[in-house]
Every structure is written in C-alpha cells, then in structure tokens.
Amino acid sequence: MIRVNVLYPDNASATFDMDYYMGKHIPMVRQKLGAALKGLTIDRGLSGAQPGTQAPYRVILALEFDSVEAFEHAFGPVAGEIQGDIPRYTNIAPTIQISEVKM
C-alpha cells in the first residue's frame, strides 16, 4: 500500500476555501481516480505542537493506492484536471510526498 500525501503549508497570506474543497474538489478527485483510489482522509490543521501556535499545514490530504504504479496509472491521465482545479480553492502550492505505508 502506498499513500500520496498532499500537504498545504499554512502561512499568513494563505487562503483555503474548505467548502469548495470538500464539496467540489474532493468529489471530482474521487471520480477521476476511480477504483484505483483505495482510501482518502483529510486533516484540517488546528494548531502546532505548542498551545496557541499556528498549525504548520492548513490541510493534509492522504490518498491510498495499492502501488505507485496504480497511482501513476490512475493519476497520469487526469493530472491536468485535478491540478488545474487547485487555484479555485487555494493560493497555496501543495507539497506532495509518496510514501510506503508500513502500519
């Protein structure tokens, strides 16, 4: 199993429309990736490690696939549509990490 993490760093000038993200973007991602997408979680940052500090990430999206190849096969043909939607809900350039899930 692999996980594709899409991390949206938070900063003072960051904007993020959670309603659009949850109501439009995520349903589109699910539809475009189809059966290759095995699971999905969304974390909305609340705070940093110390009370009262800003969360380092506004949102973290985790997408699960059977393999890197399964992800690439599903994402490649629709990458432009999915990535092209980003400016509709945020001005944050996301960081993406592909990881092997160990537990």
C-alpha positions in Angstrom: 0.0 0.0 0.0 1.2 3.5 -0.8 0.0 6.9 0.4 0.1 10.1 -1.6 0.2 13.0 0.9 -0.8 16.4 -0.4 0.3 19.0 2.2 -0.8 22.6 2.1 1.6 24.6 4.2 -0.1 27.4 6.3 1.2 31.0 6.3 -0.2 34.5 6.9 -1.2 35.0 3.3 -2.7 31.6 2.7 -6.3 31.2 1.6 -8.2 28.0 1.5 -11.9 27.5 0.7 -12.8 24.4 2.6 -16.4 24.4 1.4 -15.2 24.2 -2.3 -12.5 21.7 -1.5 -14.9 19.3 0.3 -17.9 19.9 -1.9 -16.4 20.1 -5.4 -12.7 19.2 -5.5 -12.7 16.0 -3.4 -15.7 14.5 -5.2 -14.0 15.3 -8.5 -10.8 13.6 -7.3 -12.7 10.5 -6.2 -14.5 10.3 -9.5 -11.4 10.8 -11.6 -9.2 8.3 -9.7 -11.9 5.7 -9.6 -11.4 2.2 -8.2 -7.6 2.7 -8.0 -8.2 5.0 -5.0 -8.5 2.7 -2.0 -8.9 5.3 0.7 -8.8 9.0 1.4 -8.5 11.1 4.6 -8.5 14.9 5.1 -6.9 16.6 8.1 -7.5 20.3 8.8 -4.8 21.8 10.9 -5.9 23.3 14.2 -2.6 24.2 15.9 1.0 23.4 16.3 2.6 21.3 19.0 2.6 24.2 21.5 -0.7 25.6 22.6 -1.7 28.7 20.8 0.7 28.1 17.9 -0.3 28.0 14.2 -0.6 24.6 12.6 2.3 24.1 10.0 -0.2 22.8 7.5 -3.7 24.2 6.7 -4.8 20.8 5.2 -3.3 17.4 4.7 -4.9 15.1 2.2 -3.9 11.4 2.2 -4.8 9.2 -0.8 -4.2 5.5 -0.7 -3.4 3.2 -3.6 -2.2 -0.4 -3.9 1.1 0.6 -5.6 3.0 3.5 -7.1 2.1 2.1 -10.5 -1.6 2.0 -9.7 -1.4 5.7 -8.6 0.6 6.7 -11.7 -1.8 4.9 -14.0 -4.9 6.5 -12.4 -3.4 10.0 -11.9 -1.5 10.5 -15.1 -4.4 10.9 -17.5 -6.3 13.3 -15.1 -3.4 15.2 -13.5 -4.1 18.3 -15.5 -7.8 18.5 -14.5 -7.1 17.8 -10.8 -4.1 20.2 -10.5 -5.9 22.8 -12.7 -8.7 23.0 -10.0 -6.3 24.0 -7.2 -6.5 27.8 -7.8 -10.3 27.5 -7.3 -9.8 26.8 -3.6 -6.4 27.9 -2.5 -3.4 30.1 -3.3 -1.1 27.5 -1.6 1.3 25.5 -3.6 1.0 22.0 -2.2 3.9 19.7 -1.3 3.4 16.1 -2.4 5.1 13.1 -0.9 4.6 9.4 -1.9 5.2 7.0 1.0 5.1 3.3 1.6 2.6 2.5 4.3 4.2 0.3 6.9 1.4 0.1 9.5 
